[in-house]
Amino acid sequence: MGIAKTIATNLEQSSWIRRMFEEGIRLKAERGPEHVYDFTLGNPDVEPPAEVIAVLERIVARNRPRSHAYMPNAGFREVREAIARKLAGRTGLPYTEDHILMTAGAAGAINVVLKAVLDPGDEVIVLAPYFAEYRFYIENHGGVMAVVPTDDGFLPDTGKIRAAITSRTKAILINTPNNPTGAVYGTGVLRSLNELVEEAGHAITIVSDEPYVALTFDGVEPPETASIISRSVVTYSWSKALAIPGERIGYIAISPLLPEAVDLFNACTFANRVLGFVNASAIWQLVVAEAGDVRVDATPYQQKRDFLWDALTRMGYEIVKPGGAFYLFPKSPLPDDVAFIRLLQKEGILAVPGSGFGTPGYFRLSLTVPKEMMERSLPGFERALRAAEGNGPS
Ligand SMILES: Cc1ncc(COP(=O)(O)O)c(C=O)c1O
């Protein structure tokens, strides 16, 4: 059975990921794993909080009847009620269980929302740099991704977004704290996005993808998107907040201020079913509801951000200091980011080119690596920079 042309094209376009992965394997075999510094993967390197594992054990031991049965496609009612109560407390908005859908992580949540709102040819505005999977998620549901660059600080440029809106624009997909830049959108930024949507002339929804919202630094508390943007749907996930990306648990929170909230809830519930998720993991729904506000400690990520940002900027790299998430997004010393990635590879350093995030001229480093590995990689970063500047060995 031949594969679809669209998938063949997608695989071809993302073949650089495979090539990078293969290059990593080759380098590790050639030089020994201790001489390869892999900064490519955004996979939490901390364990889930002990409290969460204790809740999981309690729930398994309790073995409440029907814990493993089919359930409403939106998820267990009492779990959605618990989340609605929390969101109502934080935002002052009248959330109920009928605004919350439990999902297979943020990836599942975004696909469900897009399936629920897009007709073929509808447009979704995405701000570059963006999480590379967004294009595939939008195209999964017949949508067209319209890319709008952010400003020098990686914050939304409302003038450019306004110019990109057409009669087919259904949604603006934002991501704060951001992958790959670590930018955290403040109240002012969210207010200007709200104004933009209110002035748009037709219904446009802001879908705010917030899987990193528990990971902010320097005591910054990200504002509640739904308190500021009335036409909002927030997609959330515990993948990063509890370091459990393999467990696939998140939610969609539909703003009670959306006039079409009931229809959207029903559409998302149907989409969750027919996309084949059926419902989010039963056990993990019960765990996250009972675990409440438990979060991983963001301090180790902040310490690694400080260490690597300080070391690289002192060498001469230009990097906007991230306020959250677990990445650095330095400017490439060469305009051709892929060429610079090759210089880093010669030093055994693996990084993702900015082109992969719709923003050539930059590269992404993940902070989910041991600090001692970061320390050992620094001479390589220095040599690659000097080589790019043309006054070092190349
Ligand atoms: C911006 C962004 N959105 C969504 C996801 C998907 O997260 P999840 O594991 O919750 O599906 C990721 C994962 O890295 C991400 O970086």
The ligand as an ORCA input file, in Angstrom:
! r2SCAN-3c Opt
* xyz 0 1
  C       4.807     24.516     22.169
  C       4.411     23.111     22.361
  N       3.116     22.784     22.213
  C       2.692     21.521     22.360
  C       3.584     20.515     22.673
  C       3.052     19.128     22.834
  O       3.037     18.829     24.196
  P       2.314     17.547     24.794
  O       3.375     16.596     25.210
  O       1.578     18.061     25.965
  O       1.405     17.020     23.768
  C       4.940     20.800     22.832
  C       5.902     19.729     23.134
  O       7.082     19.877     23.181
  C       5.363     22.137     22.676
  O       6.649     22.466     22.810
*
